[in-house]
Amino acid sequence: MGDASIDEDLLLKNFYAEVSEVERDNEVLRILSCFKLNPFDFLNLPFDSSLEDVKKQYRKLSLLVHPDKCKHPQAKEAFGALAKAQQLLLDQEERDYILSQVNAAKELRMKRKKQLRKDTASKIKSLVDEGKYEQQYERSEEYQRQLKLKVQEILTQQEWRRRKMQMRISEEEGRLKKDEEETKEMWKRKREHEEQWEGTREQRVSSWRDFMKSGKKLGHCWDSPLDPFPGFISTMVGSIGWNKLY
């Protein structure tokens, strides 16, 4: 089993060693023109391909466009696209998602059934009843082409929805981050104010004590600096005398 696999790989490498540069360049151009959201398209595989089919096709095409073998300036880009396509199709979750969109696109089959029901030809009707005509149609190039276009349409819609959702999430995250930063700044200013207030506490206490001491020294002197009419009473006493004043 192992020897057979080695022989097959060797045969494949020898075959592609003989492939012309034109064919390699054409494959690079084909890969780069593929619909970006459909990994089956990059590997040129039908939607019902198995995991083993994916691995074999990747090995085949990667040898064809490998940058060491292909002189096309975009060979590296094409090689990377193939690698990414294989990675997506070997990932069960990604593969299931793509196939779910393929199943949604198979509404073409239902449309085809409705069209066939309108056909009154007995031969076509008998084939439809047996399901043979449907199977023939699904194997046709026309069906595969339409199916691929429908899958492309659905994948594009889903990707657009995903990007819009991501944009809304990013906007909401930005708003929450801004609110968080504003809240942090507010608490920072409040702490700084409290620290400044606490830092001048001793100064305020000392000023109050000095004020209280100065008030005790002045007492209730009429001509004290606190007298609203300084010198008025002393002048009156000097003019008319204490006896007459009282």
Secondary structure as the mmCIF struct_conf table of DSSP 4:
data_model
#
loop_
_struct_conf.conf_type_id
_struct_conf.id
_struct_conf.beg_label_comp_id
_struct_conf.beg_label_asym_id
_struct_conf.beg_label_seq_id
_struct_conf.end_label_comp_id
_struct_conf.end_label_asym_id
_struct_conf.end_label_seq_id
HELX_RH_AL_P HELX_RH_AL_P1 GLY A 2 ALA A 17
BEND BEND1 GLU A 18 VAL A 19
HELX_RH_AL_P HELX_RH_AL_P2 GLU A 21 LEU A 32
TURN_TY1_P TURN_TY1_P1 SER A 33 SER A 33
BEND BEND2 CYS A 34 CYS A 34
TURN_TY1_P TURN_TY1_P2 LYS A 36 LEU A 37
HELX_RH_AL_P HELX_RH_AL_P3 PRO A 39 PHE A 42
TURN_TY1_P TURN_TY1_P3 LEU A 43 ASN A 44
TURN_TY1_P TURN_TY1_P4 PHE A 47 ASP A 48
HELX_RH_AL_P HELX_RH_AL_P4 LEU A 51 VAL A 65
TURN_TY1_P TURN_TY1_P5 PRO A 67 LYS A 69
TURN_TY1_P TURN_TY1_P6 PRO A 73 GLN A 74
HELX_RH_AL_P HELX_RH_AL_P5 ALA A 75 LEU A 90
BEND BEND3 ASP A 91 ASP A 91
HELX_RH_AL_P HELX_RH_AL_P6 GLN A 92 ALA A 105
TURN_TY1_P TURN_TY1_P7 LYS A 106 LYS A 106
HELX_RH_AL_P HELX_RH_AL_P7 GLU A 107 ARG A 117
TURN_TY1_P TURN_TY1_P8 LYS A 118 LYS A 118
HELX_RH_AL_P HELX_RH_AL_P8 SER A 122 GLU A 130
TURN_TY1_P TURN_TY1_P9 GLY A 131 GLY A 131
HELX_RH_AL_P HELX_RH_AL_P9 LYS A 132 GLU A 138
TURN_TY1_P TURN_TY1_P10 ARG A 139 ARG A 139
BEND BEND4 SER A 140 SER A 140
HELX_RH_AL_P HELX_RH_AL_P10 GLU A 141 GLY A 199
TURN_TY1_P TURN_TY1_P11 THR A 200 THR A 200
HELX_RH_AL_P HELX_RH_AL_P11 ARG A 201 LEU A 218
TURN_TY1_P TURN_TY1_P12 GLY A 219 HIS A 220
TURN_TY1_P TURN_TY1_P13 TRP A 222 ASP A 223
BEND BEND5 SER A 224 SER A 224
TURN_TY1_P TURN_TY1_P14 PRO A 225 LEU A 226
BEND BEND6 PRO A 228 PHE A 229
TURN_TY1_P TURN_TY1_P15 PRO A 230 GLY A 231
HELX_RH_AL_P HELX_RH_AL_P12 PHE A 232 ILE A 240
HELX_RH_AL_P HELX_RH_AL_P13 TRP A 242 LEU A 245
#
